[in-house]
């Protein structure tokens, strides 16, 4: 009983400390100063896609029901329309893999009016070799024609950031959240996590049709996400040092069923002089095989809140 009380009080203290640093524009104080310092470093662009050319040149798609198109405004990405259907999920992956510390920047404009489900940014995904999977996820893309969530948290090492995110029940107020995770498929039982603290809620961001500039910096055990629109600059900050580091892999854009958005000017940069350029992956195989993983679902069903 005493051990339980100590753990509870420690968790409560952590949550209170996190809450004290979060304001209407997310993190304040030291986190903002640290982000500004990291953002001002000598970054070298190694990947760029304006979103106006053929998306197939630089991206590959998981999901047979997704729609991707290009226009003068950017890359339009729409998941399948059937809620709770695994086949209606969709993920776009960079064909290049990236090594080391990264800065990821892009313009995101939500084009749906959904009140459930999430968008996810995957940062440097690799396959779990303990399950006999190739580290290069492009080599087993044929196993993700039905992109069920459990395939990703159950078979990949990556950082995951949910944003423009809602729960499994329709939202009727101003609730949304931003949440970061690190997938650990090498740990049994496999779970969708662990979750990094804190969560950021009721951000006031991501209204339909409003462009948002997203900047993500992953350096050492710091993970930042800054979202800016005409009204605010919102900053999130997570410490990742409690888990094995993510150091290489592909970058992914995930839309859960029913979600859609437009992406523009997507760029990836590394620190100049580190020699950490994006590496081209091998050819992505044609998607001809149906998914068969045998992985369990969470609690007998797929988790809806990511």
TAPE-V507877 format. One record per helix or strand. SS is the DSSP state (helix for helix, strand for strand). FROM is the first residue (numbers start at 0). LEN is the number of residues. If there is no record, write none. Layout:
SS&FROM&LEN ; SS&FROM&LEN
//
This chain:
helix&1&20 ; strand&21&2 ; strand&25&2 ; helix&29&10 ; strand&42&7 ; helix&54&3 ; strand&58&4 ; strand&66&5 ; strand&73&5 ; helix&85&3 ; strand&89&10 ; strand&101&9 ; strand&118&9 ; helix&128&3 ; helix&136&8 ; helix&148&7 ; strand&155&10 ; strand&176&6 ; strand&194&7 ; strand&210&9 ; strand&221&7 ; strand&232&7 ; strand&247&8 ; strand&259&12 ; strand&278&2 ; strand&297&1 ; strand&300&1
//
